[in-house]
């Protein structure tokens, strides 16, 4: 694959999986020059996938065809005028603060503390699993996010400059982490927070299984582990955090990205701000200034 050396291992694995299961079964025996826009449209229409996954699968296929065009294998790409299913922007799924408490009560350690960290700091799962005790600064009340972990990449630096950040510690989370630290027998600064063998982080699949089992035990709706990040964002916005401050906490490249993801939550939380601003603008009597 031409992109093999430029992609992260996890992304490369996704490319291989998509081609193996959805692209090659249909196109492997077809000559490149015989692939037409109509045959591509029929293939897209026949994909039994979600709209978002269908779009991703088509993008991977189109990139392959464009590379063939660049190399001179075909004169012109047949990826023209293809109609793709529309992806509806659904409202983000997240837990209410009281639901997080119910979830945590059904968890065992170390997942219990891991889920608290994700919900109270907005870290991604890979960032949480990569945490070492030296990344938790109790004096500065912050969690330093300097790397992430995945089974394909191992430990890696954050993919963007903005992802490398310091997230303020909720006082309650700081207390919880101190108690967790003492319960582990005061591990070293380079030791991982969430591990079973002191060398590698918890397995993501096992973490997700524990999460779903705890949701079921607490009789909560099924959401993803990533939804804990959305829970953090919703609570911060409801508490009055600015979009820029939230973007910094989440490691977004710009506040615009935060707006794109959480605009509906911002709309919900702006009413108290409007009332306060209205009171300031109109004064105590609630009347507009009249110009004579």
Secondary structure as GFF3:
##gff-version 3
##sequence-region A 1 292
A	DSSP	alpha_helix	9	18	.	.	.	ID=ss1
A	DSSP	pi_helix	19	23	.	.	.	ID=ss2
A	DSSP	alpha_helix	24	27	.	.	.	ID=ss3
A	DSSP	three_ten_helix	32	34	.	.	.	ID=ss4
A	DSSP	alpha_helix	37	46	.	.	.	ID=ss5
A	DSSP	alpha_helix	51	70	.	.	.	ID=ss6
A	DSSP	alpha_helix	97	105	.	.	.	ID=ss7
A	DSSP	alpha_helix	111	121	.	.	.	ID=ss8
A	DSSP	alpha_helix	125	129	.	.	.	ID=ss9
A	DSSP	three_ten_helix	133	135	.	.	.	ID=ss10
A	DSSP	beta_strand	136	137	.	.	.	ID=ss11
A	DSSP	beta_strand	142	145	.	.	.	ID=ss12
A	DSSP	beta_strand	148	150	.	.	.	ID=ss13
A	DSSP	beta_strand	154	156	.	.	.	ID=ss14
A	DSSP	three_ten_helix	161	163	.	.	.	ID=ss15
A	DSSP	beta_strand	165	168	.	.	.	ID=ss16
A	DSSP	alpha_helix	171	183	.	.	.	ID=ss17
A	DSSP	alpha_helix	204	217	.	.	.	ID=ss18
A	DSSP	alpha_helix	227	238	.	.	.	ID=ss19
A	DSSP	alpha_helix	243	250	.	.	.	ID=ss20
A	DSSP	alpha_helix	255	269	.	.	.	ID=ss21
A	DSSP	alpha_helix	271	282	.	.	.	ID=ss22
###
